Amino acid sequence: MSETKFTTNEIRGWLEEQTRSILSPVHNRAEQLRDEMNAALQTEAEASKMLLDNSNREIERRNMRVYGRARALNKLARIFLDRLKKISVPEQVSYDLLSKFAQDTQRVFIVADVDIKNWFPRISPFFIIDRRKFLMVHEKAKLTLTSLNEFVAKEYVKTKTLEETFQLIDEVHSLEHNLAEIEAQKANMENERLPIEKEIAELEQKIAELENKGPKDELNLVEAEKEALNNELRHELRHLQKPFIKVQALATQGGGAGLTPDELKELNGYMETQLETLAAEESGYPLLKQILLKLCGLLEEDKLKLKSDKARKAAQSVNDILKRDSLAGIHARSVDVLARRSQLLASSRLDEVKRDLLFYQDHVKQLNARKTSVETHEAVKEHEETDIQDKIRNYKRAIEKNVYSFLGKKIEIL
């Protein structure tokens, strides 16, 4: 069996044409029964009003033989009216609406029957004509309700699937409208995001140019050279780190290291900022050599309590510095590097570059925050779009399945 293809705009007209001969009689009958049930409810409301008015007149007469029963009937009539007012009569007919209308009416009548059974005997023998008139109206309304219930349960239920299919078609149209709105919102968000991304890219290019050219780039090279020298000096003094700590402890705690205050200050410098301390020394780094001479004496006297291997390596390092002047090259280069670094840091051009960098970086940060906000909203819309697309796809398949089930015809909704 070949499939007939329809767009969502075409399917309703085709389905109405195919089912008109089936649905029209059912809808006409449904509307007729709704109107009949509505008329029966109005008549019952009038009968209840009649009970209310007649009981009010007896209450006003203050006849003690009737007064108590009149008040009971008056209260019962008000209850009847209040319940009837709560029943909502559907303007449009559908299986679900008519079924709910019948169920609501059924509940009101069941409770009314209980009240009639409990209270009418107590009101007897008074208001006998009024009660009979009300009961005739009530029983007739119950018969109308029985007809409505039978129609809903036996006839209307057969077209329930078809009505649900039309509701699904309407829901698809509504979802497609929502989808179009979301797509338009996404397009607006993209139009907002793209200029931000372009501006960020331009600013990042400017930042890169400032960092890779001119004084900032020179400073980066000097900083790299300084770090390399620092590592080289750290390597040269690696065997003196433990002895320096021991000497520092002796000098600060027991005073047995023999260091002057200036020498102790210099020693602290070599332990914390080696390169800067070395560069600050005069040629030949005399203060370091004075410290090392005293360290040599402490090593010979074994006052530092070092292991033999550590003591031997420390003595070799001291010997290399004192006799071979092993730090001369590093000293000369450190003086040069730190001088160039200081010159660059004091440069007005570098200050200008730093200001520009800070401005651009702050601006990029603000733009990234805006971009993140837009992307967050885009993600929400993406999720909504996916959900709606899934619903539309599922509803289309359900419509196709219902049409095949009801009409035996295969269709595809594009």
N, C-alpha and C positions, 0 to 999 in steps of 0.2 A: 504494500500500500504506500503510495507516494505521499510525501509531506507537502502541505501548503504552507508557504512562508508569509508571515505578516509582520509589519512593524507594530509597535505599541499603540500608535495612533489609528491603525487599521483594524485591530483585533476586536474592539468593542462593537463597531458597526457590523462587522461580519457575524459575530456571535449573536447579536440582537436579531439579525435577519434569520439566522439558523434556528433560533429558539423562540421566536415570537409566537408561533402557534402553540407552544408548550407553556410559556410563561404568562402570556396575556390572560388566558382564562383563569389561571391560578391567582394571579394578582387581582383580577377583577373580583373573584370570589373572596379573596382575603380582605379587600377593601370593603366589600359588602358586609362581611361578618364583623369587621372592626366597627363599621358604622352602626350595625344592629346592636352590638355589645355596648357601644357608647350610648346609644339611645336608651337601652335597658338600664344602664347605670344612671342616666339622667332621670329616668322615671323613678328608679329606686330612691334617688336623692330627693325627688319631689314628695314621694311617699314618706320619707323620713322627716321632711320639713312639715308635712301634714301632722305627723305624730308630735312633733315639737310644738307646733302652733296650738293644737288642741289641748295638749297637756299644760301649756302655758295658761290657757284660758281657765282650766280647772284649778290651777294653782292660785290664780288671781281671785277666784270665787271663795277660797278659803273654806271649802266644804271638807270638814274633818274626815268624813267617810271616804272621800276620794283623794284627799290631799297627799297622803304618803305614796299612793300608787301613781298619782300624777307626777310627782317629783321623780320617781324611779323611771317612768316612761320618758320624761323630759331628758333625764341624764342619758338614757339609752339612745334616744333619737340623736342627741348631740354626738355621741360616740359613732353612730352609724354615719352621720354626715362627715365627721372628721376623717374617718377611714376612706370614705368614697372620694374625698378631695385629694387624697394622696395617690390615687391611681392615675398614672400618666398614660394618656391615649396617644399612640404614635401617629404623627402626621404622615409619614411615609411607611409603606408596608414592606416588611422583609420577614424572613423566617424568624430571625433572632428577635426582632422588635415585637412581632405578633406573639411569639412564644412567651416573651417576658410579660407582655400585656395580659395574656391569659393566666399566667402564673400569679401575677400580682392580684388579679381579680379573684382567682381561686382562693388565695390566702384570706382576703377580706371576707368572702362569703363563708368560708369555714368558721372563722371567728364569729361572724354574725349569727350563724346557725347555733353555735354554742350559747351565745347571749340570748337568742330567742327561746331556746329550750329552757334556760335557767330562769329568765325573767318574765316572760309572758304569762306563765301560770301564776306567778305572784301578783301580777297586775290584774288578773281575772278576779271578778267578772266584769270589771270596768273597761271602757275603751274597746269593747268587743268588736264593734263595726270597724273602728280605725285599725285594730290589729288584723282583722281579716283582709281589709284592703291592702295593708302593707305586705301580708303574707302572700297574697295573690301576685303582687308585683315582684316580690322577692323570688318566688318559685318560678315565675316566667323568666326572670333574669338568669336564674340558674340553668334553665333549659337552653337559653341563648348561649351561655357559657359552655354548656356541654357540646353544643354544635361547633363552637369555636375550637374547643379542645380536640374534638374528633377530626376536624379539618386540619389543624396543625400537626396532629400526630400521624394521620393517615395519608393526607394529600400533600400538604405543603412541604413536609419533610423530604418528599421526593425531589423537590427543586432546590433544596438547601445548598447542595454542592454547586449548582448553577449560579445561585445568588452569591455564594462565596467567591465564585470565579469572577463575577463582575466587580465585587469588592476588591479582589486582588488586582484587577486591571486598574481600578481607580488608585489603589495604593502604589502601583508601579508608576503611574503618571505623576503622583505626588513625589515619589522618591526621585524620579528623573528630574523633576523641577528642583528639588533640594540638591541633587548632584550637580546640576548646572550652576546653581548658586555657589556651591563649594569650589567648583572649578574656576569660577570667576574670582572668588576670594583668593584662591591659590595663585592665580595669575597676578593679582594685585600685590600679593606678598612677594612673589618672585621679582616683580618690577621694583619693589622696595629694596629687596636684598641685593640684586645685581649691582646697582650703583654703589652700595656700601662695600661690596667685595672689590669692586674696581678701585675705589678710593683707598681701601686697605692695601691692595697690591701696589698702588702708586706710592703710598707712604712707606711701605716696607722696602721698596726699591730705593727711596731717598735715604732711609736709615742705613741700608746696606752700603750705599755710596759714601755716606759720611763715615761709616765704620771702616771701610776698606780703602779709603783715599784720604790724603791730607794728614793733619796732625794726629787724628784719632788712630789712623792706621800705623803711623810712626810710633805712637805710644804703645800700641798693641805689640809691635815688633820689639820695642825696648823692654816691655814687660816680659815678653817671652825670653828675651836674652837674659834679663835679670833672673828669671826663674831657672834658666839653664845654669847660670853661674852659681846660684844659690844651691842647686843640687850638687854641682861640682865641689863647692866648698864643704857642703855637708858630708860628702864622701871623703874628702881629705881629712876632715876632723872627726870621722866616725869613731876612731879608737880613743878619742879624748873625751867623749861625752860622759862616760862613767867616771873617769878621773875628775872632770870638771865638777860633777855633782858632789863627789866626795870632798873636793877642795872647798866648794861652796858651803857644805855642811860644817866643815872644820872652821871656816872663817866666821860663819854666822853664829855658831853655837859655842865652840870652845876657844876660838881665836888662835888655834894652833897652826893655821896655814901660813902665817907670816905675810899675809897680803895687806897692803895699805887700802884705805877706803876707795881711792881711785882705781886701784887694781881690782878690788872686789866688784866695783861698779862695771868695770870693763869685762870682767869675767861673766857677770850676769848678762851683759850685752852679747857676748859670744854664745851664750846658751839660748838666748831668746831670738835675737835678730843678728845672726852671724854676718850676713853680707853687708848690712848697713854699718855694723860695728867695725868690720875690717876696712871698709871704704873710708870710714872716718879717721882711720889711723894715718900717721905720717908715713912717708916712704920707709920701708923696712919694718913696718908695724912694730915699733919698739915696745908698746905696752903689752902686746900679746907675748913678745919674747920674754919680757920680765916675768910675766905670769908663768910661762913655760919653764923658765929657769928654776923658779921656786917649786913648780910641780915636779921637776926632775929631782930636786932634793928630797921631796916628800916620797917619791917613788923609791929612791935609794934607801931611805930610812924605813920604808914599808909602813908609813903612817896611814896610807890610804886603804890598807887591808884588801888589796886587789888580788885576784887569782893570778898565778904566775903568767898564764898565757895573756891575760888582759894587760898585765903590767908590762910584759915584753912588747906587745903591740903599741901600747901607749908610749913607751920609751922610744920606739922606732919612729913614731910620728913626731915626737918632740925633736928628735935628732934631725929628721928630714927638714923640719921648719927652721930650726936654729942654725944648722950647719949647711944645708943644701938650699935654703931659702925657697922651699917648695911652693910657698903661697905667693911668690912675687908676681907671677903672671895673673893669677886670679885677683890679686890686690889692684894691679894696674887696670885691668878690665872692669872691675867693680867700680872704681873711682870714675872711669869714663861712662859706664852705663848709668850710674846713679846721677851723674852730672847732667847727662842728656835727658834723663827722666825728669829731673827737677826743672830743667829748662822748658821741656814740653808742657809740664804741668802748670808752669807759670805763664804759658803762652796765652795771649788774649784770643788768638784764633781758636785754641782748644776750648776756651771757655764758651766761645760762640757756638762751636760745634756741639758741645755738651748741652747747651741750652736748646739748640735745634733738635738734638736727639731726644731730649726729655719731652719737648713739645710734641714731636712726631709720635713718640712711644705712648704718651698719654692719650693722644688723639686716636691712635690705633686701638688702645685699650677700650676707649669709649665706643668706637665703631664696632669692635668685636662684641661688646655687650649688646649693642643694638642688633647686630647680626644674630647673636644667640637667641635673643627674644623673638626675632622674626622666624628663625628656624624652628623654635619651639612651637610657635603657632602653626607653622607649616606642617610640623609632625602631627599635631592634633588634627588638622584638616586632612592630612593623608590618611590617618586612622579612620576618620569619619567617612572619607571617600571610599575606603576599602570596605567598611561595614555596609554602606549603602549599595555598593556594587554587588556585594554578596547577597544582600536581601533582594535586589532586583533580579539577580540570576536565579535565586531560589523561587521567587514568586513566578517568574516566567515558566520555570519547569513545572510548578504546581498548576498553573493555568493550562499548560499543554496536557498534563496528566488528567485534569478534570474534564477537559474537552473530549479527550479520547474516551474517558469513562462514561460520559453522558451521551455523546453523539457518535462514538465509534470512529471518529475522524482524527488522523494524525496531523498535527500542525507544528510549526516552529516559529517562535516569536524572536525576531531579530533584535 
